[in-house]
């Protein structure tokens, strides 16, 4: 069952950036790729770094702690696509961003 939770205003996540948020008790990273928003777990699989604080280049975010890279559209690790973090559906309603945390 869908459980969409408001996580941010659109203006809080400019294009080409990410933001760390909490929704439904989960730490989630929101990314704005050219006006399209993506959401995934905020915790890097390597050492738990905050992915939402990483540098975004296109659809690839680099963990700020040790450089692991993830595709924000799939949550997959670029160097090893068999690994990845959970992703979440996103809806923009007016000027607000909502994430389905299930």
N, C-alpha and C positions, 0 to 999 in steps of 0.2 A: 504494500500500500504506500502510495506517495506521501511524503511528509516534507513539503517545501518550507524552508525556514529562511527568513530574511537575514542576509549576512553583511550587506554593504549597500551604499549608494553607488550608482554607476560612476559618478565623479570621483569616488575614492580610489578607483582602480583605473588610472589612465592607460591608454594603449601602450603595449610593450612593457607592462609592469605586472607585478603580482602583489598579493596581500595575504597575510595570515589572519584567519578568522576562526571563531568557534561556532559550531552549529550542532545542535542536538548532542552535546557532550563530546563532539569529535573536533580535532584540530584539522582544519582544512585550508588549503591554499587555493586562492582564486586568481586566475590569470586573464588578462585582456589581450587577445591576439587580434589586432586590427578591428576592434569593436565587437568581437565574438568572445564570450566569456566561457572559461573552462574551470572545473573544480576537481581537485584530487586531494588525497591525504597529504598533509603538510610534512610528514616525517620521512626523511630519507632512509632507505633500507640499509645504507652503509653504517652510519653512526648516529642516526637520528637527527640530522641537521634540518633546519626549517626551510623547506623548499620554497615557501612563499616569499622568503627574503633573498632568493637566488636571482641571478641575472637571466633575463628572458631574451632569447635571440630567435625570432620567428616563433616556432612552436616548441622550442627546446629551452628548458630551464636547467641551469647549472647550480647544484647545491653549493651554498656559500662555504661550507665547512671543508669538503674534500674533493669537490669537482665532479661528483657523479652527475650525469645528465639524464633527463627524463623528457619524453614527449608529453606535453601537457594535454594533448588531445586523447591520448590512450593510457597515460600513466606508466608506460613501459620505459625501462632503462634502455638508453640508446645503444650502449655497448653489449647488452645482453637482453634482447627482447623477451626472453622467457621469464624475466623478473619484472616486477612492476608494483605500483601502489594502486589502491582503489580510486576510481573516478566517480563523479557524481553528476547527475543531470542538473542543468542550470536553466533558469528562466529569468528573463528580464521583464519586469512589470513596471511600466512607466520609467521612473528613474531609480528603481530599486532592483537589487540582485537577490534572487532566491536560489537556494540549493536544496535538492531532494536528498535528505539524509536517511531516508527509508524509515 
